[in-house]
Amino acid sequence: MNKIVMLVMCMASICGFAQQQFSGKVVDQNNQPLAGATIQSKLNPNNAVISNVEGHFSITLKNTSAVIVKFMGFANSEILLSAQNNIIKLKESDEVLSEIVISASREVQQRKEVPASISVVNAKAIAETKAFGIDQLVNNVPGVFMSTSRAVSNEQHMMAVRSPISTKALFLFVEDGLPIRPTAVFNHNALLEMNDVSFSRVEILKGPASSIYGSEAIGGSFNFITKNPTRDFSGHLGFQTNDMGLTRYEAEASTYPNDKVGFYIGTHYVQRKNGPIEHSDYEKFALTFKNVNHLSPSVDWVNVFDIIDYRSDMTGSLSEADYSNGNYESDQTFTEREAFAFRLRSTLDKRWNDNNKTVFNAIFRKNGMDQNPSYRVRQFRNQGQLTGFGSGELNSNTFYSYVGLIQHKTDFNFANSSLIFGASADYSPQRYQAESIDVIVNTETGQNTDFTLNAGDYILNYDGDIFNYAGYFQYEINPTADLKLTAALRYDGFNYAYNNLLDGVAGPKDSKNHYNNISPKLGANYNFSKQVGLYANYSNGFTPPQTSTLYRNSFVGVGDEVFDLKPSNYNNFEIGTYFSVPQILTVDMALYLLEGKNTLVTLRDANDEFFSANAGKTRSYGIEYGVKYFPFETLTISHNGSFSKHRYVEFFEGGEDYSDTDRETAPNIMGTSKIMYKPRSLNNLALSLTHELVGKYNTSFENQIDNNDGTFSTGTYKGHNIFNALVSYQFKQFEVWLHALNLFDELYSPRASYNIYSRQNSYSIGNPRAFHLGVKYNF
């Protein structure tokens, strides 16, 4: 009997020794917790647990202490757990196919699952770039060119992604996956209404993304993802200044006061005075507040609001003579723009079980913009000579938005398949009015020196309601472990209700306009390994006319019917690849063909008035590529660029046939190259040199210029090569950096265009050689 008792005790002792409970915490390299990491027994893969919102876990192991820790976007880590509390620090994966993206489906997924050209500017890249403009971030992405005048430096910009350089509504700007502005209310101004302090990462999905995001996602979608609160109290104070009259102050703070609730706040104030260009002052205040609530293990509630208060002078462009001679005296002295934007977003994320989750979004927007716009000022001439008088206008545009969006995802237990479906509704009533002004012109200098408002002399005064409703789905399946297929479809409907408040006095008569579109997408990914992948897709995109285009810029007579501009529609065909040699090389490449129908273009008549028209058919095609090479641990060499052609296939204007010609403001070659060096001897020092290349392009239609000798020519811009340098150093909690801009002081223009009224090019001006200093204290 004693022997039996002893045997039982020994067996119990052995079992007790063989089975043990371990606990710990999973964090990233910044010691921030990783919620949802998988901790898996190496001997028994079925024994696995998930870390909670604080990164904590507890696992019981038998006959081993070895686990494999996994988290999407991070390299797997195999470790032996100790009896004490374990802190497991994961490193972000450098395998390009493991990179995490959100923008392709509004859901977290790996890049190898996305059949499209998508690029990420992550938190590390943002920190290293020390950007004081969004263009400095996104221009490091293959095929993306955001051009802006830092000499004017009021955050106005032009964009080119699979398109000519323009301000067209071909690009969708979203924050945390939700549009910043409603459709058809000039979304190009969206970047004025953003707070770059709050960016944790930027994702750029190139090509049409209408199957998920709807209209205006043609050339690309820019998703600015805001920072989440940090578990420990953190933040920074910063100051920047340069010799172009700009100063900037910024601050942010972040914490979780308890396990369930977190807060983030980030703000900045920027102003410029007395820059190298006359009449180019501006001021902007931006504030972002984010609240994260973990209501339960399966429910998260996130609230974000943004406030933007902005004012800038409107410098206008320079004439050919002033640009060439370095005369930066603006012809404008009173033109300006004021804008106020408020956005509130509330998101409820519910995980029903391991295979089902639903996201509910509610958004409210309030926007107002008042202008005395430089592009509406006209100087009167008599036989080519200034008369001392001119005209212009004051205009105001306000809107409110009420938006609801719901999206559900179901994961199926076969072939790693999933279905995403959703619906949205956006009701945005707006008010627009414009009154004329009389302008006084100095005939000796050509400057517009003063103006008088003609109160009650309305050019336009209307209410316009926009209602956009949509439904969509996206299905993904892996027929084999290496092959993923994606199919998506979206329906969009638009109702515009235009109410003219000046019937018979100004503007067209009341009108209701309806547009709709079905946007399909088909794609496939094949991943040869963790380092090499191939994808192909067909996608459709569209954009309806802007309300200002319909009710003003289409040259409708007083009381006439609204001119029926057609929506622009695009079909995109694309094939691409991405691969890496870990720690040595990454390559990203895409070939695309973008066929446009009824492309909307802005034209200029002989009276120097802008108007819009459908351009028949257009075609853009090219190659986008990005290469990053790490010859040494301390040296990184990268180049992102594109070769492209942008053509009118069928287009008639002013009785002239411009079919089969190159489009204006469409360079064939663009690129950004960068060398970054971090010496071992000074771990916190970083040196970089950046080269921006924009090739030659037409500023007018081909052979549009009559030389009055029986010949015709084409206006051109020669392109430019700009070099910028950056030196940054971190000492304990302090960072200091210096940008040297346009090192060789080259005269260049972010965008040049031909003015048929003055019969010459007009130019926005790039910055001369300048220096920009930044200081930051991190706590």
C-alpha positions, 0 to 999 in steps of 0.5 A, spaced: 500 500 500 505 504 501 508 503 494 502 505 491 501 511 495 509 513 493 507 512 486 501 516 486 505 522 489 511 521 484 506 521 478 503 527 481 510 531 482 512 529 475 505 532 472 506 538 476 513 539 474 511 538 466 505 543 466 506 550 468 503 557 467 507 563 464 505 570 464 508 576 460 507 582 456 508 583 448 510 590 446 513 593 440 520 596 439 517 603 443 515 599 449 507 600 447 503 594 448 501 589 442 494 587 443 492 581 439 498 578 439 498 570 438 503 566 443 503 559 441 506 553 444 512 550 440 510 543 441 503 543 441 500 549 436 493 548 438 495 551 445 495 558 443 493 564 447 492 572 445 494 578 448 489 583 451 489 590 450 495 591 454 499 586 451 498 581 457 498 574 456 497 568 460 499 561 458 499 554 461 505 549 457 506 542 458 513 539 458 516 545 455 517 553 456 518 554 448 513 559 445 512 562 438 510 569 438 506 572 432 503 579 430 501 581 423 507 586 421 512 583 425 517 578 425 515 571 429 519 571 435 521 564 438 523 564 445 523 560 452 519 563 457 521 564 464 518 563 471 518 570 472 514 575 468 516 576 461 517 582 456 517 580 449 519 585 444 517 584 437 521 587 431 517 590 425 518 585 419 522 587 413 519 582 409 515 587 404 509 582 403 508 582 411 507 589 411 501 591 414 496 595 410 489 598 412 486 602 406 485 596 401 479 594 404 478 598 411 480 592 414 487 590 417 491 585 412 498 584 409 500 587 403 501 580 400 493 580 400 492 586 396 492 586 388 494 593 387 499 598 388 499 600 395 505 604 399 506 605 406 509 611 409 510 608 416 511 612 423 519 611 422 519 614 415 515 620 418 520 621 424 526 620 419 523 625 414 522 631 419 517 633 414 514 640 414 509 639 409 505 633 406 509 633 400 515 631 403 512 625 405 508 622 399 513 624 394 517 618 397 512 614 394 513 611 387 508 614 382 506 620 386 508 627 385 505 633 390 507 639 388 507 646 392 510 652 393 514 653 399 516 660 397 508 661 398 507 656 403 500 656 404 499 649 403 496 650 396 498 644 392 497 640 385 497 633 385 499 628 379 498 620 380 497 617 374 494 623 371 497 630 369 499 635 375 492 639 376 487 640 382 482 636 379 478 631 384 481 625 381 484 623 388 481 621 395 483 624 401 481 620 407 482 620 415 482 613 418 479 610 412 473 616 411 473 621 406 475 628 409 470 632 405 463 630 401 463 628 394 463 634 389 465 639 394 472 640 391 475 635 395 482 638 393 481 643 399 481 637 404 489 637 405 488 644 408 483 641 413 488 636 416 493 636 422 499 633 420 502 632 427 496 627 428 499 622 423 501 615 425 502 613 418 500 614 411 497 609 406 497 611 398 493 606 394 494 608 387 489 607 381 481 607 382 479 605 389 472 606 387 469 599 389 471 601 396 471 608 397 466 611 391 467 616 387 474 621 386 478 615 388 481 615 381 489 616 381 489 614 388 487 614 395 491 617 401 489 615 407 492 619 413 491 614 419 491 618 426 495 616 432 492 612 438 493 613 445 500 610 448 499 606 454 504 610 458 504 618 458 508 621 452 508 627 448 512 632 445 513 640 444 516 642 438 518 649 434 520 650 427 522 656 423 526 658 416 528 664 412 522 664 408 518 667 414 515 661 416 514 659 424 511 653 427 509 651 434 506 644 435 505 639 441 502 633 443 500 628 449 497 621 450 496 616 455 491 611 458 489 614 465 486 607 466 486 600 463 479 601 459 480 609 456 485 612 452 486 619 450 490 623 444 491 630 443 495 633 438 496 641 435 500 646 431 500 653 429 503 655 423 504 662 420 508 666 415 510 673 414 514 677 409 516 671 405 520 672 398 514 672 395 510 679 396 503 678 399 504 670 401 502 671 409 498 665 412 496 662 418 493 656 421 491 652 427 490 645 427 487 641 433 486 633 433 483 630 439 482 622 440 479 618 445 479 610 445 474 606 449 475 599 450 468 597 453 469 590 453 474 585 450 469 585 444 467 592 443 471 598 442 469 605 441 473 611 438 471 618 437 475 623 433 474 630 432 478 635 428 478 643 428 482 647 423 482 655 422 486 657 416 487 664 413 492 665 407 493 671 402 492 668 395 498 670 391 496 668 384 501 666 379 507 670 376 508 672 369 513 669 364 517 676 365 517 676 372 518 669 373 524 669 368 527 675 371 526 673 379 521 679 380 517 676 385 512 682 386 505 679 386 500 683 382 495 682 388 495 686 395 488 684 397 486 677 395 485 672 400 482 665 403 479 664 410 477 657 412 474 653 418 473 646 418 470 641 424 469 634 423 467 629 428 467 621 427 465 616 432 466 609 430 464 603 434 467 596 433 464 590 435 467 583 434 461 578 434 466 572 434 472 569 431 469 570 424 465 576 424 466 583 426 462 589 424 464 597 424 459 602 425 461 610 423 457 616 424 460 623 422 459 630 422 462 635 418 461 643 418 466 647 413 466 654 411 470 658 406 470 665 404 474 668 399 477 674 395 480 669 390 486 671 385 484 667 380 477 671 379 481 678 378 481 681 371 484 687 369 481 691 364 485 693 358 484 698 352 488 696 346 493 692 350 494 697 355 491 697 362 486 702 364 486 702 371 480 698 373 478 691 373 473 686 376 473 680 381 469 677 386 467 675 394 465 668 395 463 664 400 461 656 400 459 653 407 456 646 408 454 641 413 455 633 412 451 628 416 454 621 414 453 614 416 457 608 414 456 600 416 461 595 414 461 587 416 466 582 415 465 575 415 471 570 415 469 563 412 472 556 414 474 554 407 480 556 403 481 562 407 476 566 404 472 572 407 466 577 405 466 584 406 460 588 405 457 595 407 453 601 406 453 608 406 449 615 406 452 622 406 447 628 406 451 634 405 447 641 404 451 647 402 450 654 401 454 658 395 454 666 394 458 670 390 458 678 389 462 682 384 467 687 386 470 693 382 478 693 382 483 699 382 489 697 378 496 701 378 497 702 371 505 703 372 506 697 376 500 692 374 498 691 381 491 690 384 491 695 389 484 696 392 477 694 391 470 696 392 464 691 394 458 691 389 453 689 395 447 685 392 450 685 385 450 677 386 454 673 380 451 667 384 447 665 390 444 658 391 443 652 396 445 646 393 443 639 397 448 633 395 445 626 397 450 620 396 448 613 397 452 607 396 452 599 397 458 595 396 461 588 397 468 585 397 470 577 397 477 574 397 479 567 397 485 563 397 484 557 392 491 555 394 496 557 399 500 562 394 494 564 390 489 569 392 483 572 388 479 578 390 472 581 387 469 587 389 463 591 386 460 598 388 453 602 387 453 609 388 447 614 387 448 621 387 442 626 388 444 634 387 438 639 388 440 646 386 435 652 388 437 658 385 435 664 390 436 669 385 431 667 379 432 671 373 437 675 376 443 670 376 445 663 375 441 657 371 434 656 374 433 650 379 435 643 377 435 636 380 441 632 377 442 625 378 448 620 377 450 613 378 455 608 377 457 601 378 464 600 380 467 593 379 474 590 381 477 584 380 484 582 382 489 576 383 495 575 388 500 570 387 506 570 392 512 565 390 515 566 397 515 571 403 520 575 399 516 575 392 509 577 390 506 578 383 499 581 382 494 584 377 487 587 377 482 591 373 478 596 377 473 602 375 473 609 378 469 615 376 467 622 379 461 626 378 461 633 376 463 638 382 457 642 384 461 649 382 462 646 375 455 644 374 452 651 376 457 656 375 463 654 370 459 650 365 457 657 362 450 657 363 446 663 361 441 666 367 435 662 367 437 657 362 437 649 364 443 647 367 448 644 362 449 636 363 456 635 364 457 627 364 461 624 370 468 622 368 469 614 368 476 610 368 478 603 367 484 601 370 488 595 368 495 593 372 500 588 373 505 589 378 510 586 383 514 587 389 520 583 392 525 583 397 532 581 399 532 581 407 536 587 409 539 588 402 534 590 397 526 592 396 523 593 389 516 595 388 514 596 381 507 597 377 505 597 370 498 600 368 493 603 363 488 608 365 483 609 360 478 615 361 471 617 358 468 624 359 474 626 363 473 633 366 478 638 364 478 646 365 479 650 359 480 658 359 477 662 354 479 669 350 476 673 356 481 669 361 475 666 364 475 658 366 470 653 364 469 646 365 468 641 359 468 633 358 474 631 354 472 625 350 477 620 351 483 620 355 489 615 356 494 614 361 499 609 361 506 608 364 511 604 369 511 606 377 517 603 381 521 604 387 527 601 389 531 601 396 538 598 397 541 597 404 549 596 401 551 597 409 547 597 415 549 605 416 547 607 409 540 607 405 539 609 398 532 609 395 529 611 388 522 612 386 519 614 380 515 613 374 515 614 366 508 615 363 504 618 357 498 622 358 494 623 351 488 625 349 484 620 345 478 624 342 478 631 344 475 637 340 476 644 343 474 651 340 473 648 333 480 644 333 481 637 334 486 635 339 485 628 338 491 623 339 496 629 342 499 629 349 495 633 355 498 639 358 502 639 365 503 632 364 511 630 365 513 623 362 518 622 367 518 624 375 522 621 381 525 622 387 532 619 390 534 619 397 541 617 400 541 617 408 547 615 412 547 614 420 554 613 422 556 608 427 560 613 431 554 617 432 548 613 433 543 619 433 545 622 427 542 622 420 544 625 414 540 625 408 540 628 401 534 628 396 533 629 389 527 631 386 526 630 378 520 633 374 521 632 366 519 637 361 512 638 359 507 641 355 503 647 358 498 648 352 495 644 347 499 641 342 500 647 336 495 651 340 500 657 339 499 661 333 505 665 331 502 669 326 507 667 321 503 661 318 506 657 324 504 654 330 507 652 336 506 648 343 508 652 350 512 648 354 516 648 361 523 645 361 522 641 368 527 641 374 532 638 378 532 640 385 536 638 391 535 638 398 539 636 404 537 634 412 541 633 418 538 631 424 541 629 431 537 626 437 540 627 444 536 624 450 529 627 449 531 632 444 531 632 437 534 638 432 534 638 425 536 642 419 533 642 412 537 645 406 532 646 401 534 647 393 541 647 395 543 650 388 538 655 388 535 653 381 529 657 379 523 652 378 516 652 378 511 647 382 506 648 376 506 652 369 500 653 365 499 657 358 494 663 359 491 664 352 489 671 354 496 673 355 499 669 350 504 666 355 506 661 360 504 663 368 508 660 373 507 658 381 514 659 384 518 654 387 522 656 393 529 659 392 535 656 397 532 656 404 534 653 411 529 650 415 530 649 423 526 644 427 527 643 435 523 637 439 523 635 446 520 628 447 517 626 454 
